Amino acid sequence: MKFLRSVVDEMKQVTWPSKKQLRKDTLVVIETSIIFAVLFFVMDTVIQTTFGWILK
């Protein structure tokens, strides 16, 4: 029970983000994920093409 009381006490100290901040942070995560996905796709395509030319 001591553990559960500690958890409740800690949760009372948590500062939750506002809806506006949460929306902003979520969009940053989505945008970053899309950028990295495109970057990895381009890098993979370049590497595959390069190895295709080398091994041809």
MOPAC internal coordinates of N, CA, C and O (Angstrom, degrees):
PM7 1SCF
backbone

  N    0.0000 0     0.00 0     0.00 0    0    0    0
  C    1.4627 1     0.00 0     0.00 0    1    0    0
  C    1.5277 1   110.98 1     0.00 0    2    1    0
  O    1.2310 1   120.82 1   148.75 1    3    2    1
  N    1.3324 1   116.03 1   -31.25 1    3    2    1
  C    1.4553 1   119.45 1   179.66 1    5    3    2
  C    1.5349 1   110.40 1   -60.73 1    6    5    3
  O    1.2310 1   121.24 1   139.98 1    7    6    5
  N    1.3358 1   115.24 1   -40.02 1    7    6    5
  C    1.4604 1   120.00 1   179.08 1    9    7    6
  C    1.5220 1   110.89 1   -60.60 1   10    9    7
  O    1.2310 1   120.31 1   133.70 1   11   10    9
  N    1.3352 1   117.01 1   -46.30 1   11   10    9
  C    1.4630 1   120.84 1  -178.33 1   13   11   10
  C    1.5241 1   111.04 1   -64.14 1   14   13   11
  O    1.2310 1   119.84 1   141.56 1   15   14   13
  N    1.3190 1   117.91 1   -38.44 1   15   14   13
  C    1.4688 1   120.81 1   176.44 1   17   15   14
  C    1.5268 1   110.37 1   -63.99 1   18   17   15
  O    1.2310 1   120.92 1   140.76 1   19   18   17
  N    1.3067 1   115.85 1   -39.24 1   19   18   17
  C    1.4687 1   119.74 1   178.05 1   21   19   18
  C    1.5210 1   111.33 1   -64.21 1   22   21   19
  O    1.2310 1   120.93 1   139.91 1   23   22   21
  N    1.3241 1   115.82 1   -40.09 1   23   22   21
  C    1.4602 1   120.25 1   178.75 1   25   23   22
  C    1.5250 1   109.92 1   -63.39 1   26   25   23
  O    1.2310 1   120.06 1   134.86 1   27   26   25
  N    1.3189 1   117.50 1   -45.14 1   27   26   25
  C    1.4627 1   121.51 1   179.57 1   29   27   26
  C    1.5278 1   110.40 1   -62.00 1   30   29   27
  O    1.2310 1   120.09 1   137.06 1   31   30   29
  N    1.3233 1   117.43 1   -42.94 1   31   30   29
  C    1.4645 1   121.13 1   178.13 1   33   31   30
  C    1.5185 1   111.75 1   -62.20 1   34   33   31
  O    1.2310 1   120.37 1   138.09 1   35   34   33
  N    1.3170 1   116.90 1   -41.91 1   35   34   33
  C    1.4623 1   120.64 1   179.19 1   37   35   34
  C    1.5317 1   111.17 1   -66.58 1   38   37   35
  O    1.2310 1   120.35 1   139.28 1   39   38   37
  N    1.3243 1   116.94 1   -40.72 1   39   38   37
  C    1.4639 1   120.41 1  -179.67 1   41   39   38
  C    1.5285 1   112.00 1   -64.55 1   42   41   39
  O    1.2310 1   120.21 1   152.33 1   43   42   41
  N    1.3258 1   117.20 1   -27.67 1   43   42   41
  C    1.4579 1   120.76 1   176.81 1   45   43   42
  C    1.5282 1   111.42 1   -69.84 1   46   45   43
  O    1.2310 1   120.69 1   156.28 1   47   46   45
  N    1.3218 1   116.29 1   -23.72 1   47   46   45
  C    1.4604 1   120.84 1  -178.56 1   49   47   46
  C    1.5323 1   112.94 1   -88.76 1   50   49   47
  O    1.2310 1   120.59 1   170.27 1   51   50   49
  N    1.3173 1   116.47 1    -9.73 1   51   50   49
  C    1.4613 1   120.74 1  -177.94 1   53   51   50
  C    1.5237 1   109.97 1   -69.36 1   54   53   51
  O    1.2310 1   121.27 1   -44.29 1   55   54   53
  N    1.3298 1   115.17 1   135.71 1   55   54   53
  C    1.4623 1   120.96 1   174.74 1   57   55   54
  C    1.5255 1   107.36 1  -100.89 1   58   57   55
  O    1.2310 1   120.75 1   -66.36 1   59   58   57
  N    1.3200 1   116.18 1   113.64 1   59   58   57
  C    1.4572 1   120.50 1  -177.76 1   61   59   58
  C    1.5184 1   109.68 1   -88.29 1   62   61   59
  O    1.2310 1   119.62 1   -35.54 1   63   62   61
  N    1.3345 1   118.34 1   144.46 1   63   62   61
  C    1.4641 1   120.64 1   179.67 1   65   63   62
  C    1.5296 1   111.26 1   -72.05 1   66   65   63
  O    1.2310 1   121.55 1   -25.27 1   67   66   65
  N    1.3158 1   114.64 1   154.73 1   67   66   65
  C    1.4670 1   119.32 1   175.91 1   69   67   66
  C    1.5282 1   108.65 1   -73.54 1   70   69   67
  O    1.2310 1   120.77 1   -12.77 1   71   70   69
  N    1.3335 1   116.13 1   167.23 1   71   70   69
  C    1.4623 1   120.06 1   179.33 1   73   71   70
  C    1.5249 1   110.65 1   -61.36 1   74   73   71
  O    1.2310 1   120.80 1   140.98 1   75   74   73
  N    1.3168 1   116.07 1   -39.02 1   75   74   73
  C    1.4626 1   120.69 1  -179.41 1   77   75   74
  C    1.5310 1   110.53 1   -64.19 1   78   77   75
  O    1.2310 1   120.26 1   134.48 1   79   78   77
  N    1.3228 1   117.12 1   -45.52 1   79   78   77
  C    1.4632 1   120.91 1   179.98 1   81   79   78
  C    1.5198 1   110.77 1   -67.28 1   82   81   79
  O    1.2310 1   120.03 1   140.34 1   83   82   81
  N    1.3156 1   117.55 1   -39.66 1   83   82   81
  C    1.4590 1   121.75 1   178.89 1   85   83   82
  C    1.5277 1   110.47 1   -62.35 1   86   85   83
  O    1.2310 1   120.31 1   135.70 1   87   86   85
  N    1.3239 1   117.02 1   -44.30 1   87   86   85
  C    1.4640 1   121.97 1   178.57 1   89   87   86
  C    1.5337 1   110.16 1   -61.49 1   90   89   87
  O    1.2310 1   120.85 1   135.13 1   91   90   89
  N    1.3340 1   115.98 1   -44.87 1   91   90   89
  C    1.4619 1   121.15 1  -179.71 1   93   91   90
  C    1.5308 1   110.71 1   -62.01 1   94   93   91
  O    1.2310 1   120.08 1   132.63 1   95   94   93
  N    1.3260 1   117.46 1   -47.37 1   95   94   93
  C    1.4578 1   121.72 1  -179.62 1   97   95   94
  C    1.5273 1   111.49 1   -63.88 1   98   97   95
  O    1.2310 1   120.39 1   141.32 1   99   98   97
  N    1.3248 1   116.87 1   -38.68 1   99   98   97
  C    1.4592 1   121.22 1   179.03 1  101   99   98
  C    1.5180 1   110.50 1   -64.11 1  102  101   99
  O    1.2310 1   120.14 1   137.19 1  103  102  101
  N    1.3306 1   117.34 1   -42.81 1  103  102  101
  C    1.4617 1   120.76 1   178.41 1  105  103  102
  C    1.5248 1   111.42 1   -64.05 1  106  105  103
  O    1.2310 1   120.26 1   142.23 1  107  106  105
  N    1.3270 1   117.11 1   -37.77 1  107  106  105
  C    1.4699 1   120.22 1   177.65 1  109  107  106
  C    1.5266 1   109.93 1   -62.80 1  110  109  107
  O    1.2310 1   120.05 1   137.30 1  111  110  109
  N    1.3151 1   117.52 1   -42.70 1  111  110  109
  C    1.4678 1   120.97 1   179.18 1  113  111  110
  C    1.5236 1   110.60 1   -64.07 1  114  113  111
  O    1.2310 1   119.99 1   135.89 1  115  114  113
  N    1.3250 1   117.63 1   -44.11 1  115  114  113
  C    1.4684 1   121.05 1  -179.69 1  117  115  114
  C    1.5237 1   110.41 1   -64.60 1  118  117  115
  O    1.2310 1   120.18 1   134.35 1  119  118  117
  N    1.3347 1   117.26 1   -45.65 1  119  118  117
  C    1.4668 1   121.01 1   179.59 1  121  119  118
  C    1.5239 1   111.15 1   -61.49 1  122  121  119
  O    1.2310 1   120.32 1   136.30 1  123  122  121
  N    1.3235 1   117.00 1   -43.70 1  123  122  121
  C    1.4563 1   121.10 1   179.72 1  125  123  122
  C    1.5214 1   110.65 1   -63.62 1  126  125  123
  O    1.2310 1   120.11 1   138.94 1  127  126  125
  N    1.3181 1   117.40 1   -41.06 1  127  126  125
  C    1.4634 1   121.41 1   178.84 1  129  127  126
  C    1.5258 1   110.77 1   -62.50 1  130  129  127
  O    1.2310 1   120.46 1   137.34 1  131  130  129
  N    1.3223 1   116.73 1   -42.66 1  131  130  129
  C    1.4709 1   120.55 1   179.35 1  133  131  130
  C    1.5237 1   110.33 1   -65.13 1  134  133  131
  O    1.2310 1   120.21 1   136.58 1  135  134  133
  N    1.3268 1   117.20 1   -43.42 1  135  134  133
  C    1.4656 1   120.90 1   179.44 1  137  135  134
  C    1.5191 1   110.76 1   -60.19 1  138  137  135
  O    1.2310 1   120.16 1   134.10 1  139  138  137
  N    1.3292 1   117.29 1   -45.90 1  139  138  137
  C    1.4585 1   120.57 1   179.74 1  141  139  138
  C    1.5319 1   111.26 1   -66.21 1  142  141  139
  O    1.2310 1   119.80 1   141.92 1  143  142  141
  N    1.3258 1   117.98 1   -38.08 1  143  142  141
  C    1.4649 1   120.71 1   178.71 1  145  143  142
  C    1.5242 1   110.29 1   -62.39 1  146  145  143
  O    1.2310 1   120.24 1   135.96 1  147  146  145
  N    1.3244 1   117.14 1   -44.04 1  147  146  145
  C    1.4667 1   120.91 1   179.01 1  149  147  146
  C    1.5270 1   109.89 1   -65.96 1  150  149  147
  O    1.2310 1   120.51 1   137.06 1  151  150  149
  N    1.3226 1   116.64 1   -42.94 1  151  150  149
  C    1.4588 1   120.92 1   179.53 1  153  151  150
  C    1.5321 1   110.97 1   -60.66 1  154  153  151
  O    1.2310 1   119.93 1   133.69 1  155  154  153
  N    1.3274 1   117.74 1   -46.31 1  155  154  153
  C    1.4620 1   120.80 1   178.81 1  157  155  154
  C    1.5239 1   111.37 1   -64.75 1  158  157  155
  O    1.2310 1   119.96 1   142.47 1  159  158  157
  N    1.3284 1   117.68 1   -37.53 1  159  158  157
  C    1.4634 1   121.11 1   177.97 1  161  159  158
  C    1.5273 1   110.25 1   -62.58 1  162  161  159
  O    1.2310 1   120.48 1   133.33 1  163  162  161
  N    1.3229 1   116.68 1   -46.67 1  163  162  161
  C    1.4671 1   120.80 1  -179.99 1  165  163  162
  C    1.5254 1   110.36 1   -63.45 1  166  165  163
  O    1.2310 1   120.40 1   133.93 1  167  166  165
  N    1.3240 1   116.84 1   -46.07 1  167  166  165
  C    1.4667 1   119.85 1   179.76 1  169  167  166
  C    1.5266 1   111.01 1   -62.05 1  170  169  167
  O    1.2310 1   119.85 1   137.98 1  171  170  169
  N    1.3226 1   117.89 1   -42.02 1  171  170  169
  C    1.4581 1   121.93 1   179.78 1  173  171  170
  C    1.5275 1   110.65 1   -63.94 1  174  173  171
  O    1.2310 1   120.46 1   137.65 1  175  174  173
  N    1.3134 1   116.73 1   -42.35 1  175  174  173
  C    1.4551 1   121.17 1   179.50 1  177  175  174
  C    1.5296 1   110.88 1   -64.01 1  178  177  175
  O    1.2310 1   120.52 1   136.53 1  179  178  177
  N    1.3255 1   116.62 1   -43.47 1  179  178  177
  C    1.4642 1   120.55 1   178.87 1  181  179  178
  C    1.5276 1   110.51 1   -63.44 1  182  181  179
  O    1.2310 1   120.17 1   135.27 1  183  182  181
  N    1.3213 1   117.28 1   -44.73 1  183  182  181
  C    1.4660 1   120.79 1  -179.60 1  185  183  182
  C    1.5306 1   110.59 1   -64.38 1  186  185  183
  O    1.2310 1   120.08 1   136.82 1  187  186  185
  N    1.3229 1   117.45 1   -43.18 1  187  186  185
  C    1.4678 1   120.03 1   178.94 1  189  187  186
  C    1.5159 1   110.79 1   -62.84 1  190  189  187
  O    1.2310 1   119.96 1   136.25 1  191  190  189
  N    1.3111 1   117.69 1   -43.75 1  191  190  189
  C    1.4581 1   121.60 1   179.74 1  193  191  190
  C    1.5249 1   110.71 1   -63.78 1  194  193  191
  O    1.2310 1   120.75 1   136.23 1  195  194  193
  N    1.3227 1   116.17 1   -43.77 1  195  194  193
  C    1.4603 1   120.65 1   179.62 1  197  195  194
  C    1.5242 1   111.12 1   -61.86 1  198  197  195
  O    1.2310 1   120.08 1   132.62 1  199  198  197
  N    1.3254 1   117.45 1   -47.38 1  199  198  197
  C    1.4600 1   120.04 1   178.51 1  201  199  198
  C    1.5230 1   111.35 1   -65.68 1  202  201  199
  O    1.2310 1   120.21 1   146.51 1  203  202  201
  N    1.3304 1   117.21 1   -33.49 1  203  202  201
  C    1.4776 1   120.34 1   176.22 1  205  203  202
  C    1.5107 1   111.06 1   -62.13 1  206  205  203
  O    1.2310 1   120.16 1   138.08 1  207  206  205
  N    1.3287 1   117.30 1   -41.92 1  207  206  205
  C    1.4707 1   120.31 1   178.54 1  209  207  206
  C    1.5296 1   111.13 1   -68.51 1  210  209  207
  O    1.2310 1   120.55 1   139.85 1  211  210  209
  N    1.3313 1   116.55 1   -40.15 1  211  210  209
  C    1.4669 1   120.51 1  -177.68 1  213  211  210
  C    1.5296 1   110.33 1   -66.19 1  214  213  211
  O    1.2310 1   120.11 1   136.00 1  215  214  213
  N    1.3165 1   117.40 1   -44.00 1  215  214  213
  C    1.4634 1   121.64 1  -174.64 1  217  215  214
  C    1.5288 1   113.29 1   -83.65 1  218  217  215
  O    1.2310 1   119.84 1   175.80 1  219  218  217
  N    1.2973 1   117.90 1    -4.20 1  219  218  217
  C    1.4606 1   121.91 1  -176.90 1  221  219  218
  C    1.4975 1   112.04 1   -72.23 1  222  221  219
  O    1.2310 1   120.10 1   180.00 1  223  222  221

